[in-house]
Amino acid sequence: MRVATLFMIMMLSFEGLALMGVTQARAQPGPMSLEDGAAAIRTAESLPGTSEKILKEDPVCDPSHRPQITKIEPDEFQPGAKVVIMGEDFGQEKQCLFEVTFGYEKAKDFMLVGNERIEATAPDSLSTGMIFVSVITGGGGARSAVLVKKQE
């Protein structure tokens, strides 16, 4: 009974998508795209201006390496403080590091010092308490909890 109900829901969903014209959608070129209704996997060789050799020789912003935060110094600080974020796979060049956030607020400024170190300034308007510091790179995101202390 459950399987039959699930099957009916799936069929109705597909029918609704067809009525909305979703079946005629075209994807942008990228790792996967739709060509004439069939999925086509794109490799490095099929993307204009790239090759597997170039990607291996220049892994500056390697999307296959997800960043990791191992330590934040200090782990307790006040709003507006300078913070050092240590970890792995932050990127070899500054364009690899997209964003650093404290809670839901962007860092006042940040600088990639190396693949394993970021220096950032916390926003002045942070609320006190536990928050996450997040790092976003071409390989993904990482976050770690810290304590924001009351300003003295």
PAZA-762417 format. One record per residue: x, y, z of N, C-alpha, C, O in turn; residue in one letter; residue number from 0. Coordinates in steps of 0.2 Angstrom, whole numbers, always signed. Example, Ala and Ser with C-alpha at 12.3 -4.5 7.8 and 13.67 -1.06 7.14 Angstrom:
# residues 2
      nu      nv      nw     cau     cav     caw      cu      cv      cw      ou      ov      ow   res     n
     +66     -28     +39     +62     -22     +39     +66     -16     +39     +71     -17     +42     A     0
     +64     -11     +35     +68      -5     +36     +64      +0     +39     +67      +6     +40     S     1
***
This chain:
# residues 152
      nu      nv      nw     cau     cav     caw      cu      cv      cw      ou      ov      ow   res     n
      +4      -6      +0      +0      +0      +0      +4      +6      +0      +3     +11      -4     M     0
      +9      +6      +4     +14     +12      +5     +18     +13      -2     +18     +19      -4     R     1
     +20      +8      -5     +24      +9     -11     +19     +11     -17     +21     +16     -21     V     2
     +13      +9     -17      +8     +11     -22      +7     +19     -21      +6     +23     -26     A     3
      +6     +21     -15      +5     +28     -14     +11     +32     -16     +10     +38     -19     T     4
     +17     +30     -14     +23     +34     -16     +23     +34     -23     +25     +39     -26     L     5
     +22     +29     -27     +22     +28     -34     +17     +34     -37     +19     +37     -42     F     6
     +11     +34     -34      +6     +39     -37      +9     +46     -36      +8     +50     -40     M     7
     +12     +47     -30     +14     +54     -29     +20     +56     -34     +20     +62     -36     I     8
     +24     +51     -35     +30     +53     -40     +27     +54     -47     +29     +58     -50     M     9
     +22     +50     -49     +19     +51     -55     +15     +57     -56     +16     +61     -61     M    10
     +12     +59     -51      +8     +66     -51     +13     +72     -51     +12     +77     -54     L    11
     +19     +71     -47     +24     +76     -47     +27     +77     -54     +28     +82     -56     S    12
     +29     +71     -58     +32     +72     -64     +27     +75     -69     +29     +79     -73     F    13
     +20     +73     -68     +15     +76     -73     +15     +83     -72     +14     +87     -77     E    14
     +15     +86     -65     +15     +93     -64     +21     +96     -67     +20    +102     -70     G    15
     +27     +93     -67     +33     +96     -69     +32     +97     -77     +34    +102     -80     L    16
     +29     +92     -80     +28     +92     -87     +23     +98     -89     +24    +101     -94     A    17
     +18     +99     -85     +13    +104     -87     +16    +111     -86     +14    +116     -89     L    18
     +21    +111     -82     +24    +118     -80     +30    +119     -86     +32    +125     -86     M    19
     +31    +115     -90     +36    +116     -95     +43    +115     -93     +48    +117     -96     G    20
     +44    +111     -87     +51    +110     -85     +55    +105     -89     +61    +106     -89     V    21
     +51    +101     -93     +55     +96     -97     +58     +99    -103     +63     +96    -106     T    22
     +57    +106    -104     +60    +109    -110     +66    +113    -107     +69    +117    -111     Q    23
     +68    +113    -101     +73    +117     -98     +80    +115    -101     +81    +109    -102     A    24
     +84    +120    -101     +91    +118    -104     +96    +121     -98     +95    +126     -95     R    25
    +101    +116     -97    +106    +118     -91    +111    +122     -95    +113    +121    -101     A    26
    +115    +126     -90    +121    +129     -93    +127    +124     -93    +127    +119     -90     Q    27
    +131    +125     -98    +137    +121     -98    +141    +120     -92    +142    +125     -88     P    28
    +143    +115     -90    +146    +113     -84    +148    +106     -83    +148    +103     -88     G    29
    +149    +104     -77    +151     +97     -76    +146     +92     -79    +147     +87     -82     P    30
    +139     +94     -78    +134     +90     -82    +129     +95     -85    +128    +101     -82     M    31
    +126     +93     -91    +121     +97     -94    +116     +93     -98    +117     +87     -99     S    32
    +111     +96    -100    +106     +93    -103    +107     +95    -111    +107    +101    -112     L    33
    +107     +90    -115    +108     +91    -122    +102     +87    -126    +103     +81    -126     E    34
     +97     +90    -129     +92     +87    -132     +88     +82    -127     +87     +76    -129     D    35
     +88     +84    -121     +84     +80    -116     +88     +74    -113     +86     +71    -109     G    36
     +94     +73    -115     +99     +68    -112    +104     +71    -108    +107     +76    -110     A    37
    +106     +68    -103    +111     +70     -99    +118     +69    -102    +119     +64    -105     A    38
    +122     +74    -102    +129     +73    -105    +134     +75     -99    +134     +81     -97     A    39
    +139     +71     -98    +144     +73     -93    +150     +76     -96    +152     +74    -102     I    40
    +152     +82     -94    +157     +86     -97    +164     +84     -93    +163     +84     -87     R    41
    +169     +83     -96    +175     +82     -93    +180     +88     -94    +178     +93     -97     T    42
    +186     +88     -91    +190     +94     -92    +192     +95     -99    +192    +101    -101     A    43
    +192     +90    -103    +194     +91    -110    +188     +94    -114    +190     +97    -119     E    44
    +182     +93    -112    +176     +95    -115    +175    +103    -114    +171    +106    -117     S    45
    +178    +105    -108    +177    +112    -107    +182    +117    -110    +187    +115    -111     L    46
    +179    +122    -113    +184    +126    -117    +189    +129    -113    +188    +132    -108     P    47
    +195    +129    -116    +201    +132    -113    +204    +128    -107    +209    +131    -104     G    48
    +202    +122    -106    +205    +118    -100    +207    +111    -103    +205    +109    -108     T    49
    +211    +108     -99    +213    +101    -100    +215     +98     -93    +217    +102     -89     S    50
    +215     +92     -93    +217     +88     -87    +224     +90     -85    +225     +90     -79     E    51
    +228     +90     -90    +235     +92     -88    +236     +99     -85    +240    +100     -80     K    52
    +232    +104     -87    +233    +111     -84    +230    +110     -77    +233    +114     -73     I    53
    +224    +107     -76    +221    +107     -69    +226    +103     -64    +226    +105     -59     L    54
    +230     +98     -67    +234     +95     -62    +240     +99     -61    +243     +99     -55     K    55
    +243    +103     -65    +249    +107     -65    +248    +113     -61    +252    +116     -58     E    56
    +241    +115     -60    +240    +122     -57    +234    +121     -52    +229    +124     -53     D    57
    +235    +117     -47    +230    +116     -42    +229    +122     -37    +228    +120     -31     P    58
    +229    +128     -39    +229    +134     -35    +223    +134     -31    +223    +134     -25     V    59
    +217    +133     -34    +210    +133     -31    +207    +127     -32    +202    +127     -35     C    60
    +210    +122     -29    +207    +115     -31    +201    +114     -27    +200    +114     -21     D    61
    +195    +113     -31    +189    +112     -29    +188    +105     -25    +183    +104     -22     P    62
    +193    +100     -26    +192     +94     -23    +194     +94     -16    +194     +89     -12     S    63
    +197     +99     -13    +200     +99      -7    +196    +104      -2    +196    +110      -3     H    64
    +192    +101      +2    +187    +105      +6    +191    +108     +12    +196    +104     +15     R    65
    +190    +114     +14    +194    +117     +19    +193    +114     +26    +187    +111     +27     P    66
    +197    +114     +31    +196    +112     +37    +199    +117     +42    +205    +120     +41     Q    67
    +195    +119     +47    +198    +123     +53    +200    +119     +58    +196    +115     +61     I    68
    +206    +120     +60    +209    +116     +66    +209    +120     +72    +209    +117     +78     T    69
    +210    +127     +72    +211    +131     +78    +209    +138     +76    +211    +140     +71     K    70
    +206    +142     +81    +205    +149     +80    +208    +152     +87    +207    +150     +92     I    71
    +213    +157     +85    +216    +161     +91    +214    +168     +91    +215    +171     +85     E    72
    +212    +171     +96    +210    +167    +102    +203    +164    +101    +199    +166     +97     P    73
    +202    +159    +105    +195    +156    +105    +190    +159    +109    +184    +157    +108     D    74
    +191    +165    +112    +187    +169    +116    +189    +176    +114    +195    +178    +115     E    75
    +185    +180    +111    +187    +187    +109    +181    +192    +110    +175    +190    +110     F    76
    +182    +198    +109    +177    +203    +109    +175    +205    +102    +179    +204     +98     Q    77
    +169    +208    +101    +168    +211     +94    +174    +216     +92    +176    +220     +96     P    78
    +175    +215     +86    +180    +220     +83    +188    +217     +83    +192    +220     +81     G    79
    +188    +211     +87    +195    +209     +88    +198    +206     +82    +194    +203     +77     A    80
    +205    +205     +81    +208    +202     +76    +209    +195     +78    +210    +193     +84     K    81
    +208    +190     +73    +207    +183     +74    +212    +179     +69    +212    +181     +63     V    82
    +215    +174     +71    +219    +170     +67    +215    +163     +66    +214    +160     +71     V    83
    +214    +161     +60    +211    +155     +59    +216    +150     +56    +219    +152     +50     I    84
    +217    +145     +59    +222    +140     +56    +218    +134     +54    +213    +132     +57     M    85
    +221    +130     +49    +218    +124     +46    +222    +122     +40    +228    +122     +40     G    86
    +218    +119     +36    +221    +116     +29    +216    +118     +23    +210    +119     +24     E    87
    +219    +118     +18    +216    +119     +11    +212    +125     +11    +206    +125      +8     D    88
    +215    +131     +13    +211    +137     +12    +213    +140      +5    +209    +145      +3     F    89
    +218    +138      +2    +219    +140      -5    +226    +143      -5    +229    +145      +0     G    90
    +229    +143     -11    +236    +145     -12    +236    +153     -14    +241    +156     -13     Q    91
    +230    +156     -16    +230    +163     -18    +224    +166     -15    +219    +162     -14     E    92
    +224    +172     -15    +218    +176     -11    +211    +175     -15    +206    +175     -12     K    93
    +211    +174     -22    +205    +173     -25    +202    +166     -23    +196    +165     -25     Q    94
    +205    +161     -20    +203    +155     -18    +198    +156     -12    +194    +151     -11     C    95
    +200    +161      -8    +196    +162      -1    +190    +167      -3    +191    +173      -4     L    96
    +184    +164      -3    +178    +168      -5    +175    +173      +1    +174    +178      +0     F    97
    +175    +169      +7    +172    +173     +12    +174    +170     +19    +175    +164     +20     E    98
    +174    +175     +24    +174    +173     +31    +169    +176     +35    +168    +182     +34     V    99
    +165    +172     +39    +159    +175     +42    +160    +173     +50    +162    +168     +52     T   100
    +157    +178     +54    +157    +177     +61    +149    +177     +63    +146    +182     +62     F   101
    +147    +171     +64    +139    +170     +65    +136    +171     +58    +138    +168     +53     G   102
    +132    +176     +58    +129    +178     +51    +132    +184     +48    +129    +187     +43     Y   103
    +137    +187     +51    +140    +193     +49    +147    +192     +45    +151    +188     +48     E   104
    +148    +195     +40    +154    +195     +36    +160    +198     +40    +158    +203     +44     K   105
    +166    +196     +40    +171    +198     +43    +172    +206     +41    +171    +207     +35     A   106
    +175    +210     +45    +176    +217     +43    +181    +217     +37    +181    +220     +32     K   107
    +186    +213     +38    +191    +211     +33    +195    +205     +35    +195    +202     +40     D   108
    +198    +202     +29    +201    +195     +30    +207    +195     +25    +206    +198     +20     F   109
    +212    +191     +27    +218    +190     +22    +220    +183     +23    +221    +180     +28     M   110
    +221    +180     +17    +224    +174     +17    +232    +174     +17    +235    +177     +13     L   111
    +234    +171     +23    +241    +172     +24    +245    +166     +21    +251    +166     +19     V   112
    +242    +160     +20    +244    +154     +17    +239    +149     +17    +233    +150     +19     G   113
    +240    +144     +14    +235    +138     +13    +233    +136     +20    +227    +133     +20     N   114
    +236    +138     +25    +234    +135     +32    +233    +141     +37    +232    +139     +43     E   115
    +232    +147     +35    +231    +153     +39    +228    +158     +36    +229    +160     +31     R   116
    +223    +161     +40    +219    +167     +38    +219    +171     +44    +218    +169     +50     I   117
    +220    +178     +43    +219    +183     +48    +213    +187     +46    +212    +189     +41     E   118
    +208    +188     +51    +202    +191     +50    +200    +196     +56    +203    +195     +61     A   119
    +196    +201     +55    +194    +205     +60    +186    +204     +61    +182    +205     +56     T   120
    +184    +203     +67    +177    +201     +68    +173    +208     +68    +176    +213     +69     A   121
    +167    +207     +66    +163    +213     +65    +162    +217     +72    +162    +213     +77     P   122
    +161    +223     +72    +160    +227     +79    +153    +225     +82    +152    +226     +88     D   123
    +148    +223     +78    +141    +222     +80    +140    +215     +82    +134    +214     +83     S   124
    +145    +211     +83    +143    +204     +86    +140    +204     +92    +141    +208     +97     L   125
    +135    +199     +93    +132    +198     +99    +136    +193    +103    +140    +190    +101     S   126
    +135    +194    +110    +139    +189    +114    +136    +182    +114    +131    +181    +113     T   127
    +141    +178    +116    +139    +171    +116    +143    +166    +111    +147    +169    +108     G   128
    +141    +160    +110    +144    +156    +106    +141    +157     +99    +135    +158     +97     M   129
    +146    +157     +94    +144    +158     +87    +149    +154     +83    +154    +151     +85     I   130
    +148    +153     +76    +152    +149     +72    +156    +154     +68    +153    +159     +65     F   131
    +162    +153     +67    +166    +156     +62    +167    +151     +56    +168    +146     +57     V   132
    +165    +154     +50    +165    +150     +44    +169    +153     +39    +171    +159     +38     S   133
    +172    +148     +35    +177    +150     +30    +174    +146     +23    +172    +140     +23     V   134
    +173    +150     +18    +171    +148     +12    +176    +148      +6    +179    +154      +5     I   135
    +178    +143      +3    +183    +143      -2    +180    +139      -8    +174    +137      -8     T   136
    +184    +139     -13    +182    +135     -19    +181    +128     -18    +177    +125     -22     G   137
    +183    +125     -13    +182    +118     -11    +177    +117      -7    +175    +111      -5     G   138
    +173    +122      -4    +168    +121      +1    +168    +125      +7    +172    +131      +6     G   139
    +166    +123     +12    +165    +127     +18    +168    +123     +24    +167    +117     +24     G   140
    +170    +127     +29    +171    +124     +36    +169    +129     +41    +169    +135     +40     A   141
    +168    +127     +47    +166    +131     +52    +168    +128     +59    +169    +122     +60     R   142
    +169    +133     +64    +171    +131     +71    +168    +136     +76    +167    +142     +74     S   143
    +166    +133     +81    +163    +137     +86    +168    +141     +91    +173    +139     +92     A   144
    +166    +147     +92    +170    +152     +97    +165    +155    +101    +159    +155    +101     V   145
    +168    +159    +106    +164    +162    +111    +166    +170    +110    +172    +172    +111     L   146
    +161    +174    +109    +161    +181    +109    +160    +184    +116    +154    +183    +119     V   147
    +165    +187    +119    +164    +190    +126    +161    +197    +125    +161    +200    +120     K   148
    +158    +199    +131    +155    +206    +132    +161    +211    +132    +166    +210    +134     K   149
    +160    +216    +128    +165    +222    +128    +166    +225    +135    +161    +226    +138     Q   150
    +172    +226    +137    +173    +229    +143    +174    +236    +143    +176    +239    +148     E   151
***
